[in-house]
Amino acid sequence: MTEQAGPDRNGPALLDIGRGRGALLLLCPAELMRREIEVSPVGADQQRVHTEVLRRVWGGLTAHTAVFAELSPGEYTVWGIDGTPRSRVTVQEGVVTQVDWR
């Protein structure tokens, strides 16, 4: 799975959440622009999915974000760009979980 962006990769992301799916939004420092961030279910380190950190502008606000637009509910490890575990998050059905790395 990769990030699903709208017509403008710098604008708001399209999310596929609802029954059986949630999303994860990471707010990242600008220096991570164009770097890939990975997540995996806790205990399944080899089942990683990734997305790119993009600069997004919406409603007059700018943020560098990594958007995982569709994840199954559960506990996830968020991996740093150095390949080490950085965060542990819970993704809930129908919810956008937000983590601030700035």
Residue, then its C-alpha position, 0 to 999 in steps of 0.5 A: m500500500t502507498e499513500q493515496a493523494g488527490p489530484d494535487r500531491n501537495g493538497p489534502a490526502l484522500l483517506d479510505i476509512g470506515r468499517g474495518r479501516g482507519a488511517l494514520l497521519l504523521l506530522c513530520p519535521a520539514e527535513l523529512m520531506r520526500r523520505e519514506i516512513e514505514v509502519s508494521p503491525v506490532g509483532a510483524d516487523q517484516q510486514r511493513v508498508h511505507t509512504e512518502v513525507l509530503r508538504r501539504v497545504w490546505g485551509g491556509l495551513t502548511a504541514h509535512t505529513a506522512v499519510f497512511a490512508e488505509l490501515s486495518p485497526g490494531e497496534y502498529t510500530v512506526w519506524g524511523i528513517d534509520g530503521t529503528p522503532r520510533s513510535r507505537v500507535t493504535v489505529q481504530e476503525g473509522v478514525v484518523t490517528q494523528v502523531d506529531w513527530r515535529 
